[in-house]
Amino acid sequence: MIFVIFGGTGDLSYRKLLPALYRMAGRDVLDQDFRLIAISNDPHDSQSYRKKVQSALSDYLESPPAEPEALERFLEKAEYLQMELDQPEGYRLLKDLVASCPKGDRIFYYFAVTPELFPVIAEHLDEVDLCDHQKRKLSLLIEKPFGRDLKSAMALNRKLNTRFPEETIFRIDHYLGKPMARNILTLRFANDILEPLWNNRHIESIQITVSESAGVAHRGRFYDRFGALRDMVQSHLLQLTAITMMEPPESLGSDHVRDQKVQVLERLSLPQERDIWDNVVLGQYDANPDHPEVAAYQEEEDVAEDSLTETYAALRLFVHNDRWEGVPVYLRTGKRLARKYAQIVVTFRDTVRHRLFGDHPAVHANVLVISIQPDEAVSFRMNMENFGLGEIYSATRMSSCTECLPDLNTPEAYETLLGEAFRGERSSFTRWDEVEHAWRFVDQITRQCEGKRREHLKRYPVWTDGPKEADELLARHDSSWVGKDD
Ligand SMILES: NC(=O)c1ccc[n+]([C@@H]2O[C@H](COP(=O)([O-])OP(=O)(O)OC[C@H]3O[C@@H](n4cnc5c(N)ncnc54)[C@H](OP(=O)(O)O)[C@@H]3O)[C@@H](O)[C@H]2O)c1
């Protein structure tokens, strides 16, 4: 197998892909003849590139490589090719390099570059006959964002499909590789007690939070054109929504799972009120006098001084089908927030509780929390009488937490995803129709917000919980956000 990374000196390659491949080599998941070809326009040869890989592994692996022989064996598999990706010349060198690999009949192309380069690379590969699916088994792994809106995504898809049919494309949403996101299917469908409760008769609301403490770092140029709705909601948050709310699939086979996810994405909508701002809050991080060392968004490198790009979004939406009619889904995500975490909160309805315990302040609705990161856990909040203390009730958590399991070395998301792609498993990769419906939904919102951002974009100080308007959005519906460890 030959694994070709276009963009082999980028942040994604050094931080995620190369450490994932190294760990896979350590677990003997890569076959003996595995070859890595890394490409970028950085002036390296294979020797100096291997040194860069070595230092990336030391920097980004949780436990840096301990065995020199294993490290050496891995580094030996890597070749480097310096070339301009938008120029044809280098592709002939790539062809020679591929031909020199003894058993190069299975090639994975990983496009770890900006999406504008995707069709350019595909076209140049075709020109040198490196896109011939009859001669070799070819697969294409691509990163989000897949387009900037539905129109650009469709154009990109059309261009890619002329060289790579849908069944050869693996669209990565790395949230789908996170152990707890993957566990949602097992939690929902391997536990019979949940299915009868998983509907609008028993569930009051669903909240999905992906909260980041980091800012845009060196990605200002990219981020300022995208913002939280396009960068995070369209992909990670809607994917988590789809997995949480899909119908049981016919099997766990990738097409059955993805068919059901599409059914959810097709039926998403904001409430049909006239004013979009009743259901959408957009924010942007601003300076905080308590943290003078942290820049406001508009002061970040490559961000426009008068940028109206949202770094925070909160939404109230619905999924229109028999199971979920009337259940609000609250999504929120933002940068430079107080804590880094991602979780799904399922709040169950009060039926018996109210009748028997009235408004007892210590008795709460049952809540199921699926923590996706940094901890991987499921907890269920129940009401119990404090033992021996009479009428005092406390919220008790039943938890399952992977940190509590001895000797469990959970794989990183990219390791899981690459492993699945190598085995040809596809359920953790987004199919085109999922991307299409997610864009259709996000396009509706961005279109309605255009032109009104100046007056509605809410500034929030860095390292706080985001705009207070997001709390008010839920308060208007007698609800409140469940934070980490609430
Ligand atoms: N970083 C992440 O964690 C992350 C997460 C999710 C998705 N993504 C997506 O993954 C893609 C890559 O992200 P990144 O953060 O790794 O970007 P990056 O750090 O800017 O890396 C881009 C890579 O592409 C190379 N490159 C760019 N233009 C080139 C050209 N014309 N010819 C040859 N090489 C060229 C760069 O080489 P030089 O270094 O020589 O310029 C570098 O190796 C983006 O689409 C991004 O949105 C990234």
The ligand as an SDF file (V2000), in Angstrom:
LIG
                    3D

 48 52  0  0  0  0  0  0  0  0999 V2000
   -4.8370   21.2890   11.0870 N   0  0  0  0  0  0  0  0  0  0  0  0
   -5.8970   20.6280   11.5130 C   0  0  0  0  0  0  0  0  0  0  0  0
   -5.9690   20.1600   12.6440 O   0  0  0  0  0  0  0  0  0  0  0  0
   -7.0690   20.4070   10.5800 C   0  0  0  0  0  0  0  0  0  0  0  0
   -8.2380   19.8300   11.0990 C   0  0  0  0  0  0  0  0  0  0  0  0
   -9.3220   19.5940   10.2550 C   0  0  0  0  0  0  0  0  0  0  0  0
   -9.2200   19.9290    8.9230 C   0  0  0  0  0  0  0  0  0  0  0  0
   -8.0710   20.5090    8.4410 N   0  0  0  0  0  0  0  0  0  0  0  0
   -8.0060   20.8140    7.0150 C   0  0  0  0  0  0  0  0  0  0  0  0
   -6.8960   20.1110    6.4460 O   0  0  0  0  0  0  0  0  0  0  0  0
   -6.2680   20.8770    5.4240 C   0  0  0  0  0  0  0  0  0  0  0  0
   -4.8170   21.0920    5.7630 C   0  0  0  0  0  0  0  0  0  0  0  0
   -4.7210   21.8020    6.9780 O   0  0  0  0  0  0  0  0  0  0  0  0
   -3.3590   22.1990    7.6810 P   0  0  0  0  0  0  0  0  0  0  0  0
   -3.7420   22.8320    8.9630 O   0  0  0  0  0  0  0  0  0  0  0  0
   -2.4220   21.0500    7.7020 O   0  0  0  0  0  0  0  0  0  0  0  0
   -2.8130   23.3250    6.6780 O   0  0  0  0  0  0  0  0  0  0  0  0
   -1.3120   23.8790    6.5840 P   0  0  0  0  0  0  0  0  0  0  0  0
   -0.6190   23.7720    7.8850 O   0  0  0  0  0  0  0  0  0  0  0  0
   -1.4220   25.2100    5.9350 O   0  0  0  0  0  0  0  0  0  0  0  0
   -0.6000   22.8560    5.5820 O   0  0  0  0  0  0  0  0  0  0  0  0
   -0.8260   22.8740    4.2010 C   0  0  0  0  0  0  0  0  0  0  0  0
    0.1640   21.9540    3.5280 C   0  0  0  0  0  0  0  0  0  0  0  0
   -0.0330   22.0280    2.1180 O   0  0  0  0  0  0  0  0  0  0  0  0
    1.2090   22.3990    1.4910 C   0  0  0  0  0  0  0  0  0  0  0  0
    0.9160   23.2340    0.3380 N   0  0  0  0  0  0  0  0  0  0  0  0
    0.0230   24.2370    0.2600 C   0  0  0  0  0  0  0  0  0  0  0  0
    0.0110   24.7530   -0.9920 N   0  0  0  0  0  0  0  0  0  0  0  0
    0.9040   24.0480   -1.7000 C   0  0  0  0  0  0  0  0  0  0  0  0
    1.3370   24.0730   -3.0530 C   0  0  0  0  0  0  0  0  0  0  0  0
    0.8250   24.9270   -3.9340 N   0  0  0  0  0  0  0  0  0  0  0  0
    2.2820   23.1980   -3.4380 N   0  0  0  0  0  0  0  0  0  0  0  0
    2.8090   22.3200   -2.5700 C   0  0  0  0  0  0  0  0  0  0  0  0
    2.4360   22.2270   -1.2970 N   0  0  0  0  0  0  0  0  0  0  0  0
    1.4920   23.0770   -0.8630 C   0  0  0  0  0  0  0  0  0  0  0  0
    1.9440   23.1430    2.5630 C   0  0  0  0  0  0  0  0  0  0  0  0
    3.3050   23.1240    2.2650 O   0  0  0  0  0  0  0  0  0  0  0  0
    4.3000   24.2660    2.8310 P   0  0  0  0  0  0  0  0  0  0  0  0
    4.3810   24.0480    4.2880 O   0  0  0  0  0  0  0  0  0  0  0  0
    5.5220   23.9910    2.1040 O   0  0  0  0  0  0  0  0  0  0  0  0
    3.6360   25.5650    2.4630 O   0  0  0  0  0  0  0  0  0  0  0  0
    1.6170   22.2940    3.7780 C   0  0  0  0  0  0  0  0  0  0  0  0
    2.3660   21.1160    3.7580 O   0  0  0  0  0  0  0  0  0  0  0  0
   -7.0950   22.1580    5.3480 C   0  0  0  0  0  0  0  0  0  0  0  0
   -8.0880   22.0050    4.3710 O   0  0  0  0  0  0  0  0  0  0  0  0
   -7.7340   22.2660    6.7120 C   0  0  0  0  0  0  0  0  0  0  0  0
   -8.9320   23.0150    6.6900 O   0  0  0  0  0  0  0  0  0  0  0  0
   -6.9910   20.7400    9.2370 C   0  0  0  0  0  0  0  0  0  0  0  0
  1  2  1  0
  2  3  2  0
  2  4  1  0
  4  5  1  0
  4 48  2  0
  5  6  2  0
  6  7  1  0
  7  8  2  0
  8  9  1  0
  8 48  1  0
  9 10  1  0
  9 46  1  0
 10 11  1  0
 11 12  1  0
 11 44  1  0
 12 13  1  0
 13 14  1  0
 14 15  2  0
 14 16  1  0
 14 17  1  0
 17 18  1  0
 18 19  2  0
 18 20  1  0
 18 21  1  0
 21 22  1  0
 22 23  1  0
 23 24  1  0
 23 42  1  0
 24 25  1  0
 25 26  1  0
 25 36  1  0
 26 27  1  0
 26 35  1  0
 27 28  2  0
 28 29  1  0
 29 30  1  0
 29 35  2  0
 30 31  1  0
 30 32  2  0
 32 33  1  0
 33 34  2  0
 34 35  1  0
 36 37  1  0
 36 42  1  0
 37 38  1  0
 38 39  2  0
 38 40  1  0
 38 41  1  0
 42 43  1  0
 44 45  1  0
 44 46  1  0
 46 47  1  0
M  CHG  2   8   1  16  -1
M  END
$$$$
